[in-house]
Amino acid sequence: MVVGDFAIELDTVIIGAGPGGYVAAIRAAQMGQTVAIIEREYIGGVCLNVGCIPSKALIAAGHHYQESLDSTTFGVTSENVKLDFTKTQEWKQSQVVDKLTGGVKFLLKKHKIETIEGEAFFVDDHTLRVIHPDSAQTYSFNNAIVATGSRPIEIPGFKFGGRVLDSTGGLSLEEVPKKFVIIGGGVIGAELGGAYANLGSDVTILEGTPQILPTYEKDMVKIVEDDFKKKGVKIITSAMAREAKDNGDSVSIRYEVDGKEETIEADYVMVTVGRWPNTNDMGLEQAGVEMDERGLIHVNEQGQTNISNIYAIGDVTPGAALAHKASYEAKIVAEAISGKKVAIDYKAMPAVAFTDPELASVGMTIKEAKEAGLEAKAYKFPFSGNGRALSLAKTEGFIRLVTTVEDNVIIGAQIAGVSASDMVSELALAIESGMNAEDIALTIHPHPSLGEIVMDASELALGLPIHT
């Protein structure tokens, strides 16, 4: 304890109020713990304020704009369509972000969770200090959960500022860029590239690996690439970004492909090459918490670090940086602190890219199943064979089920197509529950619906397809 500063006692303290932190706080309170949450910047975290939620709002705005420009397929003709991007940004902030973050604040208050504004630093394994702009306070705690999230990686030659943006800056532009360059064609880069292309930007994506969206299978990515091509989005793969020069009213981006140096001009360049865990400069070493070379915290199956009363969840731990992963871990950890016999299990962790069309994956791919020594087969059913997809004029894509050869147990699924983000939950439940293809095939799906594609893929796996 610092001299002259009396420590305030806390039971369970959570550092970070994102989708991991605030969920952990609420569940811990539901378990009977006295909870305090410390947040230095955003209630709701990056996801709700400057990440997954506002990006989906811009994606939706882009879709509405494109539909307004051209819906002649449905016999709808529009004239004098205009985009007021200032109003788009105002709607995104006031009607989406502010409502959600306000809802989180209400829930924290409802569950009698103390909210402490400031930056937390560990003094030891039972003490931390919260720094405010003009003051500081020491707290002692019984249990702590680190849920501080992550931040965009800044690469050499691309210092953030001005016309060189991170994803936060890319979501907060006051105008739609005429020319927009994105460094990194992963999920964030591809999603925002598609959004700004729909809003009218001339988009170029520079990706360091041989394909964009490298965590998804090639036949899924091909459908997104085809859509990008229709929109005029340029994709340059195996490209190494070297430097950005801010010219005041434009930016020059120097990159290298196959040993040849190229330069491209744009209004803005956005760097989305990954994220770094927020674990530095918070005293974790003083508390004795072990981390790897990237700053990720080692945890066991209950989210517990090597220090028994300190836990960690979300982007600060190994694994995919997904908001729903953080929320899932939050519930497990809060219940573990309460003494419940629970454990983290990633058997059915969905991943989604909100591209055009959407991509979703859960469980194993056929390649992963075979590498794991499982006898498995894959069955693929097209969206073009579905009445609802035809009525939406969204027939691109497919659902693929991965099942065991012996008893058709579903161990994986991949979806490329409209509403993949909604459809993947049924398949996640099937995998989590150990269902086989017959369980899904015998489940009555409403007609006409996109969900019938799941049923049709299951019937295909059983060797009894009706619609193909």
N, C-alpha and C positions, 0 to 999 in steps of 0.2 A: 504494500500500500504506500502511495506517495505521501510524504509528510505534509500535513496541513489539509489533507483531503480524506474525509471519512467515507469508507466504502459503503455503498448501498447494497443490501443483500437481495439477490435474485434467485429464483428456483431454476427455471429453464429459460435460457436466453438464446435468441436466434439472431444471427448476423446476416442481414440481407432480407429484403421484403419482396423478392421476385416470386415466380410461380413455385419455387421450392420453399423459400422462406415463409411466405404468408400461409401456404398450405400446411407446413409443419407447425406453425404457430396455432392455427385453428384446431388441427387435430390434437395437438398437445393439450390445448385448453379443454377440448372435449374429453380427454383422458383424465382430467382433473388436475392438471399441472397449472401452476401460476406462471404465466408466460410474459416475457418482454421481447420485443423485436427491435433491432437497431438497424436503421437505414440512413445512408449518407446522401442519397440522391432521389431515387424514384420509388414511391410506394407502388408496388406492382412490378417493379424491376424493369430490365431492358425489354423483355418480351411484350409487356402490355404498353409500355410508353414509346419505345423507339425500335421495336423489333417485329416479332411475328404478328402482332395485332395490326399496327398501322400499315405494315407491308401488305397484308391481306385486304385492307381497305383500299389501297392504291390499285391492287390487282383487280378488285371489284369495279372500281371507277373506270379502269381501262377497258374492261369487258363491256360496261354500259356504253362507253363512248364508241367502241367499235360496232356494237349492235345498232346504235343510233345512226352511224355513218352508212351502214349497209346491212339491211335486213331484207333485201329483195328476194332472197330464197323463200321467205315466208309471204311474199307479196306485199311487204311493207316498204314504202318509199319515203325517204326523209329529205328535207331541204334545209339549207342554212344552219346546219348543225355546228355549234360552237362549244369549245371547252373553256370554262372559266376555272383555271387551275387554282386560283386563290380561294374560290368557294370549295373546290375539292379538298384542299388542305384544311380549310376551316371545318368542314364536315368531318373529316378524318379525326381532327383533334377534339372537337366539342361533342360530337354525337357518338364517337366510337371510343377513343382513348380516355377522355375525361369521364365518361359514364362508367367504364370498366374500373378505372383506378378509384373513382368515387365509391363504387360498389365494394372494392377491397377494403377501403378505409372503414366503411360501414360494418363490414363483417368482423374486422379486427376489434372495433369498438363493441359490437354486439357480444363478442366472446370475452370481453373484459381483458383484452391484451394491451399491455402498456406499449406505446410506440415511442421510441427514443431516437431523436434525430441527431446524427453525427457520425463520425468515423471511429470504428472500434479497433483497438490494439490490445493484444494479449500481453499481460504482465507476467503471468504464470498460468498453470493449468486450472486455477480456480479464480483468477482475477483478470479483469480487463478494464481498460480505460477508454472512455468515449470522449473524443475531441470535438468541440463545437467551434465555430469561428471565433468566439470571444470567451470561451470557458472550457472547462474539462471536468469530468466526474469519473470516479473509480467505482466499479461494481464488483462484488464477489458473486459467484454463481455455483450451483450444483452441477448443472449440465449445460453444455453449449452446442449449438448446431451451426456449422459454417455453411452458409448458402449465398456466397458473395458473387456467384456467376462468373461471367467472362467479358472480355473486351476485344474489339477487333485488332488483328495483328497489323502492325505498321511495317511495311517492307522497305529496305534501303532504296533511296531515290524517290520515295513517294511519301514525303512527310505530310501528314494531314493538315489541312488548312487551305483557305482560298478555294481554288477550283479542284483541289485534290481532296476527295471525300472518303469517309468511311461509310458504313451502311446507315448510320444515324444521319449523317449529312445527306445521303442519297434519298432518305425519306422526308427530308425537310426542305427540299428545294422550293423556291418561290415561283419557279417557272419550269416548264417542260423543256429540257435541253433540245436544241435542234440536232446536235451530235453528242452522243454519250458513249464513252468507252468504259467498259467494266473489266477490271483485272481480277480474274478468278471466276470460273464457270461452274462453281459448286451450286448448292441449293439456293443460297442467298443471291448470288450473282445471276443465276438463271431466272429466278422468280422476279427480281426487280428489272432485269433485262427485258423480260416479257411484258411486265407492267408498263414500262416506259415506251416500249415499241408500240403497244396498244394505244398509248396516250399521244403518239405521234413522233417519237424520237427516232433518229437514225442511230441504231445501236450496234456497237462492235464489242464482242466478248473475246478477251485474250485468256486462254486457259493453258496452264503449264503441262497438263497431262494429255494423252492422246485423245480424250473425249471429254466433253462437258458432263456434268453430273456423274463423276466417276464412281460413286457408290451405288449406282443403279446399273442393271444389266443393259447390254448394248441394244437389244431389240426394243426396250422401253425408251431409251434415250433417242433412238432413231426417230420415233414419232414426234418427240419434242423438237428435234433438229429440223424435221420436215416443216413443222409449223413455223419455226424461226425463219426458215428459208422463204416461206410465203410472205412473211412480214418484212423481209429485207434485212433481217438481223444477220450480221456477218460474224461467223465463228472461226477464230484462228486458234488451232490447238498446237500443243508442243511449243508454245510461245513463252519466252522468258522476258518479263517486264524489266526494263533497266532503269528508266528515269522519267520523271514528269517535270516539265518546265512550265510554270505558271506565267503566261504572257499578259496577265491583267484581264483581257477580254476573251481569252481562250487558253487552252493548255495543250502542250505538245508532249506526246507519249512516245518514248523510244523503247523498242522491243526487238528481240532477236528470234528468228525462226530458221532452223537448219543452217546455223552459222552465219546467216545474212541479217544485217541490221536494217530495221524499218522504222519509219516515223509516221504517226497519225495525229491529226489535229482534232480537237473536240472542244465543246463548251465546258464539259466537266469530265473528270475521270473518277471512278469509284473503285476502291480496293476492297475486295471481299475474298481474301485468301485463307480465311480461318479465324479462330478466336483463341485468346490466351486466358488461362484461369486467373481470376483476381485473388491470388493468395500471397502476393508479395507485399512487403511493408505493412503487415498487420500483426507481427509478433508471433506468428505460429511457431517459429523456431524457439522462442522463449518459453512457449507452453510445452515444447518437446514433441510437437506434431511432426511426423515424418512425411516427406513429399518426394516425388521423383524429380528428374532434371528439368521437366517442363513446369514444375510447380503444382502438379496434380497430387491430391492428398490420398494416401493409401487408406482404404477402409475395408472392413470385413463385410459379411453378408447382412449385417444389421446397420451398416453405415457408420460403424464405430471406428475411430482412428486408433493408433497405438496407445493413445491416452484415453483411458476407459470412459471418462466423462465428457469427452469432446467427440462430436460426430460431424460428418460432412456429407453434403448432397449436391446433386446437380452438376453444373459445368466445372466445379472445382475437383471433381472425382473422375477417374477413368471412364471411358465410354462415350457414346454419342452425346453431343451438346444439344439436347432436346428439352423443351419446356415440360412436356408430359413425362419425361424420364425423371426430371427434378421433382415434379409433383408426386409421382408414384413413390420415389425414395423418401420424400418428406413424410408421407403417411406411415411408412414402415419404421422410420427412425423415431418418430414421435411415439408410436406404439411400443417400440423396443425400450425406450426410456421408461415407459410406464410398466415394464415388466412382462409385456405380452410376448409369446413365443412366435415371432414373425421373422421372415428372412426375405431379402431381395432376390427376385427371380426374373431374369430377362427373357424368358422363354418366348414370349409373344410381345415384343416391343415394336410397335409400328413406326415407320418412318415415312414422311410425306414430303413431296416437292409440289408446291402450288404453281406449277408451270401450266402451259397449254399444250396438250392436255395434262391433267394432274397425274403424278406418279405416286404409288404407295407400295410399300413392301412390309411384310411381317414374317417372322420365322425364318426358315432356311430357303436359300435358292437351291436349285437342283445340284449345282456345283458344290455348294457347301455341304449338302446332304451326303454326296458321294465322298467328299473329302473326310467326312466324319465316319465313313465306313457303313453308311446306311444304304440298303437297297431301296431306291426310290425312283419314281417316275414323275414326269411333269405333263400336265394337260392344259391346253390353251384354248379358250373360247373367245371369239371376236365380238366386239361391241356391235358390229354390223349385222349380227344375227339377232339383235334385240329390238323389239318394237318401240320401247321408250326411247332408246338411243336414236332410232330413225326419226321419231317424232320431234326430237330436239335438234336434228341435223348434226348430231355429234357421234358419228359412227367410227371415229378413229380410236384404235386401241384394242385391248384384250385383257382378260383375266387369266392368270396361270396359277393352277394349284399344283403343289408338290406334295405327293402322298407316298406312304410306304407301299412297297410291292405286296407284302404279305397280307395286310388287312386294310389298306386304303386310309390309314390314319393321316389326317392333314397335318403336315409339319412345316409348311411354308406356303406363301401366296404372294403374287405380285400383280398389281393392277396398273394399267396405263389407260387412262380414259377419263371422261367427264365424271365428276363426283367421286373419284377414287378415294379422296380423303374421308368421305362418309362411308363408303362401302367397305373399307378395310377393317372396320371395327367388328363386323360379323365374323370375319375370318380370324381376327385376333382372338375373339371369344372361342371360336372352334378349336384353335390351336391350344389355347390355355386350358380348355376343357377336355382335350384329348379326343375330340370328335373325329369320326371318319367321314368319307364322302357320302355314304348312305344317310348319315344323320342329317346332312344338309339337303340332300336330294329329296328326302321325305318330309322336310319342313316346307309347309305351304308358303310360297312367296306371292305377294300381291301382283296382279297383272293390270296394266302394263307397268313395269318398274325396272329400274336398272339392277335391282337386287336379284332379278331372275337370272342375270348372267352368272351369278355365283351358283345358283341351282343348276343351270345348264352345264357349267364347268364340272360340277360334282357328278352329274349324270354321265358326262364324257369320261370321267375317271372310273366310273363303274362299268364302262363299256356299253351303256344304254342311252346314248344321246338322242334327244327328240329333235332338236333344232339345228343339227349340223350333220 
